[in-house]
């Protein structure tokens, strides 16, 4: 699902917007890539029965875990790569665009 936009990831439910979720599946992030506006919080989720994983990027890092969630708010526009340091090749990315009304 590379290149999934925030509009495709976010759904309106009774007037609220749910934040994008990245699921850690086996040895991959699903989706691998997201594009979101500045100020968005992304949640990584370890489904039941997961193996140990972590999420490590520039300025954010989860503990090694096999259950639960980890969230990070992306305040500034830019490209952010992240990885699971336990599994080579398990990489993901977030592209953060300026929020509505924000320049640059």
Long-range contacts (C-beta under 8 A, 24 or more apart in sequence): 1-30, 1-31, 1-32, 1-33, 2-31, 2-32, 2-33, 3-33, 3-35, 4-31, 4-33, 4-34, 4-35, 5-34, 5-35, 6-34, 6-35, 6-36, 6-37, 6-40, 9-34, 9-36, 19-43, 19-71, 21-45, 22-92, 23-47, 24-50, 24-53, 24-55, 24-84, 26-51, 27-84, 27-87, 27-89, 27-90, 28-90, 29-82, 29-84, 29-90, 29-91, 29-92, 31-92, 32-91, 32-92, 32-93, 33-92, 33-93, 33-94, 33-95, 34-92, 34-93, 34-94, 34-95, 35-94, 35-95, 35-96, 35-97, 36-74, 36-94, 36-95, 36-96, 36-97, 37-96, 37-97, 37-98, 37-99, 37-100, 38-74, 38-75, 38-76, 38-77, 38-96, 38-97, 38-98, 38-99, 38-102, 39-73, 39-74, 39-75, 39-99, 40-73, 40-74, 40-96, 41-71, 41-72, 41-73, 41-74, 42-71, 42-72, 42-74, 42-94, 43-69, 43-70, 43-71, 44-69, 44-70, 44-71, 45-69, 52-86, 53-84, 53-86, 53-87, 53-90, 54-84, 54-85, 54-86, 55-82, 55-83, 55-84, 56-82, 56-83, 56-84, 56-85, 57-81, 57-82, 57-83, 57-94, 77-102, 77-104
